[in-house]
């Protein structure tokens, strides 16, 4: 994936809160498409190996959540976190992380991740197929800037983190904004 590439068209199977459902679990299924998330917006999308995993839960997701105002100041409308996890897991993780700003996108079957060329086997960790760690600035469904961790491979013995960090993405946005002609 690189700058200028269009995001793949995918339907995501999500669970959304709906008080009309009632009961202890007031959620219903709602399909959302790539266009629902990305059309007409400038967003940061970051994808990671798994909800509830250490680097993802301690650094990457909280960094984007806490930096939301800084990203908004650079012209970012939304921040999305994607993982090859189902909607139940992603919603519980978002709740556990106390998310108010970052929205989670469940890529339960890995279809979006596969079409992005970022689906890797992580059987060495007992995970199965998961996303390689990356981030992107996406403008109206087209990749504006791409931040991929080095060493993309199946069963990678490492979990590199830095290139796709909130700090790196924000730094890129700040530099790009200051480089714009007045």
C-alpha positions, 0 to 999 in steps of 0.5 A: 500500500502506498500514497494514492491507493484507494481503500478496498470496498468492504462490508464490516459487520458491527454491533451497535448499541440500540436501547430499543433492543432492551435487556442486558445486551442492547446491541444489534447488528449493523453492516457498515461499508468502507464508504460509511467510514471514509467517504468525505472525511480525512482520517487516521486509520491504524491497524494492529495485531490484536485487541487487548494485546500489550503494545496495542493497549498500552501505547498505540491505542491510548496514544491516539485516544489522548492525542485526539485534539492534536490530530483534529488541529491538523485537520483530521476528522476521525481516528479509527482503530482496526484489528482482525477481531470481531465486533464483540471483542472490539467493542469490549476493548473500546469499553475497557480502554474508555474510548471517547474519541477513537472509533474501532472497526472490526475486521473479523474475517480479515477481508479488509486487511487481506485486500490491503496486503497486510494480513499475516500469519501469527500462528507462532503466537497462537493468534492465527491470521492478523493484521501487520501493524500500520497507520495511514492518513486517508482522505476521502477513501484514498491513502494520503500517507502510509506508515508501515512497520518494517519486517512484514512477514508471516510468523515474525518473531518481533512485533515492531512498533514506532513507524505507526505510532501516534507520535510519528503520524502526528509529526508527519501531519505537523511537518506537512502543514508547515510545508504548505505554501501560505 
